[in-house]
Structures are given as structure tokens and as C-alpha cells.
């Protein structure tokens, strides 16, 4: 991404750059985005039970957080929409 942006000619002479910074875990049973991204790149056939359980616990925690958010804020969003927002790695709610 940065190589493409560096090659762009801007009228102001500015060079743009993008830095991805992984977000930390949102709760005790959750994984940070960096850890989760590394696990998801791994071939599922070689995942250990421990790693598989960490991902499972992470997902359960995020689903529980979505349910709590719906109940706490009397959200107009559906459960499906809320899960979509919660699981969106680009932002943490």
C-alpha cells in the first residue's frame, strides 16, 4: 500500500503513508487484531487445540459483547448488524 501511495504524484508535493497498528484485545478472553490475523493465516489443519480454543473463546466473548451492547443501549440495530460491527476488525466498539 505504501509503495503505491509513494508513487502518486500530488499537486502539493505531499507523500502519503499508511501504518497499520494492531488493536489490543478488547477483553480478557479476546485476542488483539495482530494475534488474530496471524492465527487466521495459519493452515487450519495444523492449529493446536490451545490455539483453536483461544479463537473460540475470542469469538464467544465478542458475541457476548454484542448481546450486552444490544441490551444495554436498546440498540435499533439487529443482532446480525451488531455482530457485523463487533466482528469488523477495522474498528472496535
C-alpha positions in Angstrom: 0.0 0.0 0.0 2.8 2.4 0.9 4.7 1.7 -2.3 1.6 2.6 -4.3 0.9 5.8 -2.3 4.6 6.9 -2.5 4.4 6.8 -6.4 1.4 9.0 -6.6 2.1 12.5 -7.7 0.2 15.0 -5.6 -0.1 18.7 -6.7 1.0 19.8 -3.2 4.1 17.6 -3.2 3.0 15.6 -0.2 3.7 11.9 0.2 1.1 9.8 1.9 1.8 6.8 4.1 -0.4 4.2 5.8 0.6 2.5 9.0 -1.4 -0.4 10.3 -1.3 -0.7 14.1 -3.0 -3.8 15.5 -5.5 -3.1 18.2 -5.1 -4.7 21.6 -7.7 -7.2 22.9 -10.9 -5.7 24.0 -11.5 -8.1 26.9 -9.6 -10.8 28.8 -10.8 -13.7 26.6 -10.3 -11.8 23.3 -7.3 -11.6 21.0 -5.7 -8.5 19.7 -6.1 -8.0 15.9 -2.4 -8.8 15.3 -2.6 -12.1 17.1 -5.9 -13.0 15.5 -4.6 -12.1 12.0 -1.6 -14.3 12.5 -3.7 -17.2 13.6 -6.2 -16.8 10.7 -3.3 -17.0 8.3 -2.3 -20.4 9.6 -3.4 -23.6 7.9 -6.4 -24.9 10.0 -5.1 -28.5 9.8 -2.0 -27.6 11.9 -3.7 -25.5 14.6 -3.3 -26.8 18.1 -6.2 -27.3 20.4 -5.0 -24.5 22.5 -5.0 -22.0 19.6 -8.3 -23.3 18.4 -9.8 -22.7 21.9 -8.3 -19.2 22.0 -10.1 -18.3 18.8 -13.3 -19.9 20.0 -13.1 -18.0 23.3 -12.4 -14.8 21.4 -15.5 -15.3 19.2 -17.7 -16.2 22.2 -16.5 -13.1 24.0 -17.3 -10.9 21.1 -20.8 -12.4 20.7 -21.4 -11.9 24.4 -20.3 -8.3 24.0 -22.7 -7.8 21.1 -25.6 -9.2 23.1 -24.7 -7.0 26.1 -24.5 -3.9 23.8 -27.9 -4.6 22.4 -29.4 -5.0 25.8 -27.6 -2.0 27.4 -28.2 0.6 24.7 -31.6 -0.6 23.5 -30.0 -0.5 20.1 -32.1 0.0 16.9 -29.7 -2.4 15.1 -30.5 -6.0 14.7 -28.3 -8.7 16.3 -26.9 -9.5 12.8 -25.9 -5.9 12.3 -24.4 -5.6 15.7 -22.4 -8.8 15.3 -21.2 -7.4 11.9 -20.0 -4.2 13.6 -18.4 -6.1 16.6 -16.5 -8.5 14.3 -15.3 -5.8 11.9 -11.6 -5.8 12.5 -11.3 -2.2 11.3 -12.9 -0.8 14.4 -13.5 -1.8 18.0 -16.8 -0.9 19.6 
